[in-house]
Amino acid sequence: MKSSFLKWTFLVPLLFITFNNHAQAVTLKIATLSPDGSFWMQKLREGGDEITKKTEGRVKFKFYPGGVMGKDKDVLRKIRLHQLHGAAVTGNTLSQIYPDIRLYTLILKFQGLDEVDYVRQKMDKELMAGLEQKGFVSLGFAELGMAYIMSIDPVQNLDQMRSRKAWVPENNELALVALKAFSISPIPLPLRDVLMGLQTNMIDIVAGSPVAALALQWHTKVKYVTNLPLSYIFGVLALDQKVFNKIPKQDQVTVRSVMGRIIKEVDQQNRQDNLKAKDAMIKQDIQFLEPTKQAAEQLRKTSIIANDKLVNDGNLSADKVKKLNKHLADYRKLNNEL
């Protein structure tokens, strides 16, 4: 009798722990436009497997790559309906939820990646916290690259831009505002139709990173790149906060730590990939044109109008833009003194 009692004394807690662990298991369903097999997807899967192992199966990831869950707006809708739990998307996609996330993408704000690095060290955490207040947990920002003007014919100044047919991504308010400030009539197209647009002369100007130009085959049609960083593009791995809160606290720490490291690795690798892609474009006889100092200054002055409109219309925090401008001024002053 005593032996049987002792047996149940040890067995009941064991059964409770097993049941409790099973009940708390969470599978996070994550969608992205990144194709399966890409470096981004390889690293996400690597991080997911590591988290599953470290949490002993309490947290698992299921990825939906290659746009199988639809465009970014479709993915956000499915997250709201709890059909998905998160996504790896561009910062601009999340601007409908948290407008200030587009801060880094302001037109002609950065003159180089060194400035981006300095500002991101100062403001990444603040933007991630702001996104969390809107119901999304950000696990990190990953650089997608600087967007450049790419064209079939040479574009070195604003007048030449105005005589061209410029593509703008669907639902990209920042790009629409910028082109209108430049007095350019935009032609909205979904990303999948851009190459066809170039082939049929529906458009003759696009904006994107060197990696995007190669991956999307734009380099087969464009012949010129205006060597002036137009805008900084980055991706965000974000999770629905309500679902994230269902994960035990110690496992939340694991998810943040592992995926934070993984996104940082993607961030660093993407920069190297863009440098290699730029070299590849040059080798394929695509010319990188330097705008004159006067033309660059004209473009920057016009971009101020576009950027200010976003603030004045209430689509971007004046306080955060002020902070960004101060960090840039501090960095430029420091480098001028060296």
C-alpha positions in Angstrom: 0.0 0.0 0.0 2.8 2.3 1.0 4.7 1.5 -2.3 1.6 2.2 -4.4 1.1 5.6 -2.6 4.7 6.6 -3.2 4.4 5.6 -6.9 1.4 8.0 -7.4 3.1 10.7 -5.4 5.9 10.9 -8.0 3.7 10.1 -11.0 1.0 12.7 -10.6 3.4 15.7 -10.7 5.1 14.2 -13.7 1.8 13.9 -15.5 0.8 17.4 -14.6 4.1 18.8 -15.9 3.8 16.9 -19.2 0.2 18.0 -19.7 1.1 21.6 -18.8 4.0 21.8 -21.3 1.8 20.4 -24.0 -1.0 22.9 -23.2 1.4 25.8 -23.5 3.0 24.7 -26.8 2.6 27.5 -29.4 3.2 27.2 -33.1 3.9 30.6 -34.7 2.7 30.9 -38.3 4.9 33.4 -40.2 4.5 34.6 -43.8 6.9 36.4 -46.0 7.4 37.3 -49.7 11.0 36.0 -49.5 11.4 32.9 -51.7 12.1 29.6 -50.1 15.8 28.8 -50.3 16.8 32.5 -50.0 19.4 33.4 -47.3 16.6 35.2 -45.4 14.5 32.0 -45.3 17.5 29.8 -44.5 18.3 31.9 -41.4 14.6 32.1 -40.3 14.3 28.3 -40.4 17.6 28.0 -38.6 16.4 30.3 -35.8 13.1 28.5 -35.6 14.7 25.1 -35.2 17.1 26.5 -32.5 14.1 28.0 -30.6 12.2 24.7 -30.8 15.1 22.9 -29.4 15.9 25.4 -26.6 12.2 25.5 -25.5 11.9 21.7 -25.7 9.1 22.0 -28.2 7.0 24.6 -26.4 7.6 27.1 -29.2 7.6 26.1 -32.9 7.6 28.1 -36.1 5.8 27.3 -39.4 6.9 29.5 -42.3 5.0 30.4 -45.4 7.6 31.8 -47.9 7.3 33.1 -51.5 4.1 35.0 -51.0 1.9 32.0 -50.7 -0.2 33.8 -48.2 -0.7 36.8 -50.6 0.7 40.3 -50.7 1.7 42.2 -47.6 -1.7 43.7 -47.1 -3.3 40.2 -47.3 -0.8 39.0 -44.7 -1.7 41.8 -42.3 -5.4 41.0 -42.8 -4.8 37.4 -42.0 -2.8 38.3 -38.8 -5.8 40.4 -37.7 -8.0 37.4 -38.3 -5.6 35.2 -36.4 -5.0 33.0 -39.4 -1.3 34.0 -39.2 0.7 35.1 -36.2 3.4 37.2 -37.8 5.3 38.2 -40.9 8.7 39.3 -42.3 7.8 42.4 -44.3 9.2 45.7 -45.3 9.0 48.6 -42.8 6.6 50.4 -45.2 4.1 47.6 -44.9 3.7 48.2 -41.2 3.3 51.9 -41.6 -0.5 51.5 -41.7 -0.3 50.2 -38.2 2.6 52.3 -36.9 3.3 55.3 -39.3 6.6 56.2 -37.6 8.2 52.9 -38.8 8.7 54.7 -42.1 11.1 57.1 -40.5 14.3 55.6 -42.1 12.7 55.5 -45.5 12.4 59.3 -45.8 13.5 60.5 -49.3 17.2 61.5 -49.7 17.6 61.6 -45.9 20.8 59.6 -45.7 23.9 60.3 -47.7 25.5 57.0 -47.0 25.3 53.7 -45.0 27.6 55.1 -42.4 24.9 57.6 -41.5 22.3 54.8 -41.4 24.4 52.8 -39.0 24.8 55.8 -36.6 21.1 56.6 -36.6 20.0 53.0 -36.2 22.1 52.6 -33.2 20.3 55.6 -31.7 16.7 54.9 -32.8 16.1 51.2 -33.6 15.0 50.4 -30.1 12.7 53.4 -30.0 10.9 52.4 -33.2 10.7 48.8 -32.1 9.1 49.9 -28.8 6.6 52.1 -30.7 5.6 49.1 -32.9 5.1 47.0 -29.8 2.7 49.7 -28.4 0.6 49.1 -31.5 0.3 45.4 -30.9 3.3 44.0 -32.8 6.5 42.6 -31.2 9.5 43.3 -33.4 12.3 40.8 -33.3 14.6 43.0 -35.4 15.2 45.1 -38.4 17.1 43.8 -41.4 18.7 46.0 -44.0 17.4 45.4 -47.6 19.6 48.2 -49.0 19.5 51.7 -50.4 17.0 52.3 -53.2 18.5 53.9 -56.3 16.8 55.4 -59.4 17.2 52.8 -62.2 16.3 53.8 -65.7 16.2 52.7 -69.4 17.6 56.1 -70.4 20.0 58.4 -68.4 18.6 60.3 -65.5 20.9 62.8 -63.8 18.6 65.6 -62.8 15.0 66.5 -61.9 14.0 67.6 -65.4 15.0 64.3 -66.9 13.0 62.5 -64.2 9.9 64.5 -65.0 10.0 63.4 -68.6 10.0 59.7 -67.7 7.3 57.2 -66.7 8.1 56.3 -63.1 6.9 53.2 -61.3 5.6 53.4 -57.7 4.7 50.4 -55.5 1.0 49.9 -54.8 -0.1 51.4 -51.5 3.2 53.1 -50.9 2.2 56.5 -49.7 5.7 57.8 -49.1 6.7 57.1 -52.7 3.5 58.7 -54.0 4.1 61.8 -51.9 7.7 62.0 -53.1 6.9 61.7 -56.8 4.2 64.3 -56.6 6.6 66.6 -54.8 9.0 66.1 -57.7 6.1 66.9 -60.1 6.3 63.4 -61.5 3.1 61.4 -62.5 3.5 58.0 -60.8 2.4 54.7 -62.4 1.3 52.3 -59.6 2.0 48.6 -60.3 2.3 45.5 -58.1 5.9 44.3 -57.7 5.3 41.2 -59.8 4.3 43.4 -62.9 7.3 45.7 -62.8 9.5 43.7 -65.2 6.6 43.4 -67.7 6.1 47.2 -67.3 9.8 47.8 -68.3 9.6 45.3 -71.2 6.5 47.0 -72.6 7.7 50.6 -72.0 4.7 51.2 -69.6 7.4 52.4 -67.2 11.0 53.4 -67.8 12.1 54.3 -64.2 12.1 52.1 -61.2 13.6 52.5 -57.7 15.2 49.6 -55.8 18.3 48.1 -54.3 20.9 46.3 -56.4 20.0 43.0 -54.9 16.3 43.6 -55.9 17.3 44.6 -59.4 19.1 41.3 -59.9 16.6 39.1 -58.1 13.6 40.6 -60.0 15.5 40.7 -63.4 15.2 44.4 -63.7 18.9 44.6 -64.7 18.0 43.0 -68.0 16.1 46.1 -69.0 17.5 49.1 -67.1 20.8 50.5 -68.4 21.5 53.3 -65.9 21.5 53.9 -62.2 21.6 57.4 -60.7 24.2 57.0 -58.0 22.4 58.9 -55.3 20.8 57.0 -52.4 17.1 57.7 -52.7 15.7 55.9 -49.7 16.7 53.3 -47.1 14.8 50.0 -47.2 14.6 47.5 -44.4 12.6 44.5 -43.4 10.9 43.7 -40.0 10.2 40.4 -38.4 7.1 41.1 -36.4 4.8 38.9 -34.3 1.2 39.5 -33.1 1.7 40.6 -29.5 -1.4 38.8 -28.2 0.0 35.5 -29.5 3.5 36.3 -28.3 2.1 36.9 -24.8 0.7 33.3 -24.7 4.3 32.1 -24.7 5.8 31.5 -21.3 8.0 34.4 -20.1 11.3 32.4 -20.2 10.5 31.2 -23.7 9.8 34.8 -24.8 13.3 35.7 -23.8 14.6 32.8 -25.9 12.6 33.9 -28.9 13.8 37.5 -28.7 17.4 36.4 -28.1 17.7 33.8 -30.9 15.7 35.7 -33.6 17.3 39.0 -32.6 20.7 37.4 -33.4 19.4 35.8 -36.6 18.0 39.1 -37.9 21.3 40.8 -37.2 23.1 38.2 -39.2 20.7 38.8 -42.1 21.1 42.5 -41.7 24.9 42.2 -42.1 24.8 39.7 -45.0 22.3 41.8 -47.0 24.8 44.7 -47.0 27.5 42.5 -48.4 25.0 41.1 -51.0 24.1 44.6 -52.2 27.8 45.5 -52.6 28.3 42.3 -54.7 25.1 43.0 -56.7 26.3 46.5 -57.5 29.6 45.1 -58.8 27.6 42.5 -60.9 25.5 45.2 -62.4 28.6 47.2 -63.4 30.1 44.1 -65.0 26.9 43.8 -67.1 27.6 47.3 -68.5 25.0 49.1 -66.4 26.3 52.6 -65.9 26.2 54.3 -62.5 25.8 58.0 -63.3 26.9 60.7 -60.8 24.5 63.6 -60.7 26.1 67.0 -60.7 26.3 68.8 -57.4 23.7 71.3 -58.5 21.3 68.5 -59.6 21.8 66.6 -56.3 21.1 69.7 -54.3 17.9 70.4 -56.3 16.7 66.9 -55.6 17.4 67.2 -51.9 15.6 70.5 -51.6 12.6 69.1 -53.4 12.7 66.0 -51.1 12.4 68.2 -48.1 8.9 69.3 -49.3 7.8 65.6 -49.6 9.2 64.7 -46.2 7.6 67.7 -44.6 4.2 66.9 -46.1 4.2 63.5 -44.3 4.7 65.3 -41.0 2.2 68.1 -41.7 -0.4 65.6 -42.8 0.0 63.7 -39.5 1.5 60.6 -41.1 4.8 60.9 -39.3 5.8 62.2 -35.9 7.5 65.6 -36.0 9.3 64.7 -32.8 10.9 61.6 -34.3 11.9 63.4 -37.5 13.5 66.1 -35.3 15.5 63.4 -33.4 16.6 61.8 -36.7 17.8 65.2 -38.0 19.7 65.9 -34.8 21.5 62.5 -35.0 22.4 63.2 -38.6 23.6 66.7 -37.8 25.7 65.3 -34.9 27.3 62.6 -37.0 28.1 65.0 -39.9 29.6 67.5 -37.5 31.7 64.9 -35.8 33.0 63.6 -39.1 33.8 67.1 -40.4 35.9 67.7 -37.3 37.9 64.5 -37.8 
